[in-house]
């Protein structure tokens, strides 16, 4: 069964989202869990990384490579580190909190 023309595949949706981000834009698989299962999202990110459409910068964090006249390169490290996504409060493990 073929999917309707208006429905995009998971990898297409991830790439489209990465294109809309600024150079320092960071992607995380957890942002796409509403579209598919965790395994499907992780598989899509893995395959996009293998073909060079995304770059893994840290565990669970990806960036889109910058394509210039000399080929692909990673975004500037300083820009990625200062990305607003990384400044959000980390999730706290509630089981470790004392009452």
C-alpha positions as CSV (number, residue, x, y, z in Angstrom):
1,X,0.0,0.0,0.0
2,X,1.4,3.4,-1.0
3,X,1.3,6.3,1.3
4,X,-0.5,9.5,0.3
5,X,1.6,12.2,-1.5
6,X,1.2,14.7,1.3
7,X,2.5,12.3,3.9
8,X,6.3,12.5,4.4
9,X,8.6,9.7,5.6
10,X,10.3,10.1,8.9
11,X,13.8,10.7,7.5
12,X,12.3,13.4,5.1
13,X,10.6,15.1,8.1
14,X,13.9,15.0,10.1
15,X,15.9,16.5,7.2
16,X,13.2,19.1,6.6
17,X,13.4,20.2,10.2
18,X,17.2,20.3,10.2
19,X,17.1,22.6,7.1
20,X,14.9,25.0,8.9
21,X,17.3,25.3,11.9
22,X,20.2,27.8,12.0
23,X,23.7,26.6,11.6
24,X,24.1,25.8,15.3
25,X,20.7,24.0,15.4
26,X,20.8,20.8,17.4
27,X,18.5,17.9,16.7
28,X,17.6,15.2,19.2
29,X,15.6,12.0,18.5
30,X,13.3,12.7,21.4
31,X,11.9,15.6,19.4
32,X,10.4,13.2,16.9
33,X,8.9,10.5,19.2
34,X,5.4,11.8,18.4
35,X,5.9,10.7,14.8
36,X,7.0,7.1,15.3
37,X,8.4,4.6,17.9
38,X,11.7,5.1,19.6
39,X,13.3,2.3,17.6
40,X,12.1,3.8,14.2
41,X,13.3,7.3,15.2
42,X,16.7,6.0,16.3
43,X,17.0,3.9,13.1
44,X,16.2,7.0,11.0
45,X,18.8,9.1,12.7
46,X,21.4,6.3,12.4
47,X,20.8,5.9,8.7
48,X,20.8,9.7,8.1
49,X,24.2,9.8,9.9
50,X,25.6,6.9,7.8
51,X,24.7,8.6,4.5
52,X,26.1,12.0,5.7
53,X,22.9,14.0,6.1
54,X,23.4,14.4,9.8
55,X,26.4,14.4,12.1
56,X,26.5,13.0,15.6
57,X,28.0,15.5,18.0
58,X,27.2,13.8,21.3
59,X,25.1,11.0,22.5
60,X,21.6,11.7,21.3
61,X,22.5,15.1,19.7
62,X,22.9,15.6,16.0
63,X,23.6,18.6,13.7
64,X,23.2,19.0,10.0
65,X,26.6,19.4,8.2
66,X,27.3,22.7,6.5
67,X,27.9,22.3,2.8
68,X,30.4,24.7,1.3
69,X,32.4,24.9,-1.8
70,X,35.1,22.6,-0.3
71,X,32.6,20.0,0.8
72,X,30.9,19.1,4.0
73,X,32.0,20.4,7.4
74,X,30.6,20.5,10.9
75,X,29.1,23.7,12.3
76,X,31.4,25.9,14.4
77,X,31.9,24.3,17.7
78,X,31.4,27.5,19.6
79,X,28.0,28.0,17.9
80,X,26.9,24.4,18.7
81,X,27.9,24.7,22.4
82,X,26.1,28.0,22.8
83,X,22.9,26.6,21.1
84,X,19.7,27.4,23.1
85,X,18.8,23.7,23.0
86,X,21.8,22.9,25.2
87,X,21.0,25.6,27.7
88,X,17.6,24.1,28.7
89,X,17.4,22.5,32.1
90,X,18.4,18.8,32.0
91,X,15.8,16.3,33.1
92,X,16.3,15.4,36.7
93,X,16.0,11.8,37.8
94,X,13.2,12.0,40.4
95,X,14.1,8.6,41.9
96,X,17.3,10.1,43.1
97,X,15.8,13.1,44.8
98,X,15.4,12.9,48.6
99,X,12.1,13.9,50.2
